[in-house]
């Protein structure tokens, strides 16, 4: 529930924010494939370039040693409720170093981390086969359909998200934080447009977000939606040779920074909050070494950096629009 901010929160927010905030709205275990990428700045190689295993977004070592319904406030009778939807960087760390926990603590909020590692925003599985249905259910589109009561939650069984949904009263949600991008880039998901019109365009990056926004607004009409951009990343082949980064490497359809630009357009279309962490955290290798562990995963320091920025943005939005 919305609440009055304390003097401490107001003091925290006396810095200039680099996020765009929209107006109030009224109305997660797939193994990642190492897919070939083409280097944009040189002719196509004779053999496919594959991302090094260390860049696999399906991290083997998960930090999940505590319950992750973070009902942190012990004094505030009406804490915020925040839902997280995303991929590995959110799902792999369900402890005190994870972004969901840190943001919940910083916002004095009850948190439900519904992220599924290895998932994409876009639906990409064969919709006519059982495995495809399960893949798509774990996407952002699929999760939004489950939350809106349009799809069976059993499709995401054996995930932590499935367990948490049973405890969630979605109509009480204040913020839905959505963070996808790297998996869609790695799987060569089309950005947008008429080239991919399967299932109404939900197999495109922008189309998936548009459909999810519609579903989530129906499920939680009082919630503000926060779209978090992909962050800068760099990539290696199987010989551990650097092959490019988010600014210089294309997946054959777009550069990573173009996914950022596309998501910003979707946020503007729907007048919702957009967090451009690609540029805020730093979009070059020198800056990224401070927040990436292997090129595509956030380090512990990176998760804290990201959480701090999102806490700042959410509290600023609370102060601006609800006080």
C-alpha positions in Angstrom: 0.0 0.0 0.0 1.2 3.5 -0.7 2.5 5.3 2.4 3.9 8.6 3.5 7.7 8.8 3.2 9.9 9.6 6.2 12.4 12.4 6.4 15.2 9.8 5.9 13.8 8.8 2.5 13.5 12.5 1.5 17.1 13.1 2.5 18.2 10.1 0.4 16.6 11.5 -2.7 18.3 14.9 -2.8 20.5 13.7 -5.6 19.8 14.1 -9.3 18.2 11.0 -10.8 19.0 9.7 -14.3 15.8 7.7 -14.6 12.6 8.6 -16.4 9.4 8.2 -14.4 6.0 7.8 -15.8 2.6 8.6 -14.4 0.6 6.4 -12.1 -1.2 3.6 -13.9 -4.8 2.7 -13.1 -5.6 0.5 -15.7 11.7 -18.2 -14.2 14.6 -22.9 -15.4 15.6 -22.8 -19.0 19.2 -23.7 -19.9 20.6 -21.0 -22.1 22.0 -22.1 -25.5 25.3 -20.7 -26.6 24.1 -19.3 -29.9 26.4 -18.0 -32.6 26.9 -14.3 -33.0 28.2 -12.3 -35.9 30.8 -9.6 -35.3 29.3 -6.4 -36.7 32.5 -4.7 -37.4 34.0 -7.4 -39.7 32.9 -9.7 -42.5 31.0 -12.8 -41.4 33.4 -15.5 -40.2 33.7 -18.8 -42.0 32.6 -20.6 -38.8 30.0 -19.5 -36.3 31.2 -17.6 -33.3 29.9 -18.9 -30.1 29.9 -17.2 -26.7 32.2 -18.8 -24.2 30.6 -21.0 -21.5 31.5 -18.4 -18.8 29.0 -16.1 -20.4 26.2 -18.7 -20.0 23.4 -16.8 -18.3 22.3 -20.0 -16.6 24.7 -19.8 -13.7 25.6 -23.1 -12.0 26.2 -21.6 -8.5 23.1 -20.2 -7.0 22.9 -18.2 -3.8 19.5 -19.3 -2.5 19.9 -19.9 1.1 17.1 -18.0 2.7 13.3 -17.6 2.2 12.8 -15.0 -0.5 9.4 -13.6 0.4 11.2 -10.6 1.9 8.6 -9.3 4.3 11.3 -7.0 5.7 9.4 -4.2 7.5 8.8 -4.8 11.2 7.4 -1.4 12.1 5.6 -0.1 9.0 2.0 -1.4 9.0 1.6 -0.7 5.3 4.8 -1.6 3.5 5.1 -1.4 -0.3 4.7 -4.7 -2.1 7.1 -5.3 -5.1 7.0 -8.1 -7.6 10.2 -8.9 -9.7 10.0 -10.6 -13.1 13.3 -11.4 -14.8 16.1 -13.9 -15.6 19.3 -15.3 -14.1 20.7 -12.1 -12.6 17.6 -11.9 -10.4 16.9 -15.6 -9.8 20.4 -16.8 -9.1 20.9 -14.8 -5.9 18.0 -15.2 -3.5 19.9 -14.1 -0.4 21.1 -10.9 1.2 23.3 -10.1 -1.8 20.5 -10.4 -4.3 18.9 -7.4 -5.9 15.3 -8.3 -4.9 16.4 -8.5 -1.2 18.4 -5.3 -1.3 15.6 -3.4 -3.1 13.1 -4.7 -0.6 15.3 -3.6 2.3 15.9 -0.2 0.8 12.3 0.5 0.0 10.9 -1.0 3.3 8.9 -3.4 1.1 7.5 -6.9 0.9 9.1 -8.5 -2.1 8.1 -11.5 -4.3 10.9 -12.5 -6.6 9.1 -14.4 -9.5 12.2 -14.5 -11.7 13.2 -17.6 -13.6 16.8 -18.1 -14.7 17.4 -18.6 -18.3 14.1 -17.1 -19.3 13.4 -14.5 -22.0 10.9 -11.7 -22.3 9.7 -13.1 -25.7 7.8 -16.3 -26.3 10.1 -18.5 -28.4 9.1 -22.1 -27.9 6.9 -24.1 -30.3 3.4 -23.3 -29.1 2.0 -26.6 -30.4 4.2 -28.9 -28.3 4.3 -29.5 -24.6 7.9 -28.4 -24.1 7.3 -25.3 -26.1 4.3 -24.4 -23.9 6.5 -24.8 -20.8 9.2 -22.6 -22.3 6.8 -19.9 -23.2 5.1 -20.0 -19.8 8.5 -19.1 -18.2 8.9 -16.1 -20.4 7.7 -12.7 -19.4 4.7 -13.1 -21.6 3.9 -16.4 -20.0 4.4 -15.1 -16.4 2.1 -12.2 -17.1 -0.6 -14.5 -18.4 -0.3 -16.7 -15.3 -0.5 -13.6 -13.0 -3.5 -12.4 -14.9 -5.3 -15.7 -14.6 -5.1 -16.4 -18.3 -2.7 -19.4 -18.1 -2.2 -22.4 -15.8 0.5 -21.9 -13.2 1.3 -25.6 -13.3 3.3 -24.9 -16.5 6.1 -23.3 -14.3 6.1 -26.0 -11.6 9.4 -26.9 -10.0 10.4 -23.2 -10.0 10.6 -21.0 -7.0 8.3 -18.6 -8.8 5.6 -21.2 -8.9 5.8 -21.6 -5.1 5.7 -17.9 -4.5 2.7 -17.2 -6.7 0.5 -19.1 -4.2 1.4 -16.7 -1.5 0.9 -13.6 -3.6 -2.1 -11.2 -3.4 -1.3 -9.5 -6.7 -4.0 -6.8 -6.3 -2.0 -5.4 -3.4 1.1 -4.8 -5.5 2.6 -1.4 -5.7 5.5 -2.0 -8.1 6.3 -4.6 -10.7 10.0 -4.5 -11.7 10.8 -6.2 -15.0 14.4 -7.0 -16.0 15.1 -9.0 -19.2 17.3 -8.5 -22.2 20.5 -10.5 -22.4 18.8 -13.8 -22.9 16.6 -12.3 -25.7 19.8 -10.9 -27.3 21.6 -14.3 -27.0 18.7 -16.1 -28.5 18.4 -13.6 -31.4 14.9 -12.5 -30.6 13.7 -10.0 -33.2 13.3 -6.5 -31.8 9.9 -5.6 -33.2 7.9 -5.2 -36.4 6.2 -7.2 -39.1 9.0 -9.9 -39.6 7.7 -11.9 -36.6 4.0 -11.9 -36.1 3.6 -15.3 -34.5 0.9 -15.2 -31.8 0.4 -11.4 -32.1 4.1 -10.5 -32.0 4.9 -11.9 -28.6 7.9 -13.7 -30.1 9.5 -10.3 -30.6 11.2 -8.3 -27.8 8.9 -5.2 -28.0 5.8 -7.3 -28.7 6.4 -9.4 -25.6 6.7 -6.3 -23.4 3.6 -4.8 -24.8 1.5 -7.9 -24.2 2.9 -8.3 -20.7 2.1 -4.7 -19.8 -1.5 -5.2 -20.8 -1.8 -8.4 -18.8 -0.1 -7.0 -15.7 -2.2 -3.9 -15.7 -5.3 -6.0 -15.6 -3.9 -8.2 -12.8 -2.6 -5.3 -10.7 -4.3 -2.1 -11.8 -2.8 0.0 -9.0 0.8 -1.1 -9.6 3.5 1.0 -11.2 5.5 -1.0 -13.7 9.3 -0.4 -13.9 11.1 -1.5 -17.1 14.8 -2.1 -16.4 17.0 -2.1 -19.5 19.7 -4.7 -20.3 23.0 -3.6 -18.9 26.2 -3.4 -20.9 27.9 -6.8 -21.5 31.0 -8.2 -23.3 31.3 -11.5 -25.0 33.9 -14.3 -25.6 34.1 -17.3 -27.9 34.9 -20.9 -26.9 38.7 -20.1 -27.1 38.1 -17.3 -24.5 38.8 -14.7 -27.1 37.0 -11.4 -26.8 34.6 -11.0 -29.8 32.7 -7.8 -28.9 30.5 -6.0 -26.5 27.0 -4.5 -26.3 28.1 -1.6 -28.5 30.1 -3.5 -31.2 28.6 -7.1 -31.5 25.4 -7.9 -33.3 23.4 -11.1 -32.9 22.5 -11.0 -36.5 19.4 -8.9 -35.9 20.5 -6.0 -33.6 23.0 -4.8 -31.1 22.4 -5.0 -27.4 22.1 -1.3 -27.1 19.3 -1.4 -29.7 17.3 -3.6 -27.3 17.8 -0.8 -24.8 16.5 1.8 -27.2 13.5 -0.4 -28.1 12.5 -0.9 -24.5 12.7 2.8 -23.9 10.3 3.3 -26.8 7.9 0.7 -25.3 8.0 2.5 -21.9 7.2 5.8 -23.6 4.3 4.2 -25.5 2.7 3.1 -22.3 3.9 6.0 -20.1 5.6 3.9 -17.6 8.9 4.1 -15.6 12.1 3.2 -17.5 15.4 2.6 -15.9 18.3 2.9 -18.4 20.9 1.0 -16.5 22.9 0.4 -19.8 24.0 4.0 -19.7 23.7 4.7 -16.0 26.1 1.9 -14.8 28.5 2.6 -17.7 28.5 1.2 -21.2 32.2 0.5 -21.7 34.6 -2.2 -20.5 36.4 0.1 -18.1 33.2 0.9 -16.2 31.7 -2.6 -16.5 34.6 -4.3 -14.7 33.3 -2.7 -11.6 29.9 -4.4 -11.8 30.2 -7.6 -14.0 31.7 -10.9 -12.8 32.2 -12.5 -16.3 30.9 -10.2 -18.9 27.1 -11.0 -18.6 26.5 -11.6 -14.9 26.4 -9.0 -12.3 29.0 -9.3 -9.5 28.0 -8.8 -5.9 29.1 -5.2 -6.2 27.1 -4.9 -9.4 24.0 -6.2 -7.8 24.3 -3.6 -5.0 25.0 -0.9 -7.5 21.9 -1.8 -9.5 19.7 -2.2 -6.3 20.8 1.2 -5.0 19.8 2.9 -8.3 16.4 1.2 -8.4 15.7 2.0 -4.7 16.5 5.6 -5.4 14.2 5.6 -8.4 11.3 4.0 -6.6 11.5 6.2 -3.6 11.8 9.3 -5.8 8.6 8.1 -7.6 6.8 7.6 -4.3 7.8 11.1 -3.1 6.9 12.8 -6.4 3.6 11.2 -7.1 2.1 10.1 -3.7 3.0 13.0 -1.4 
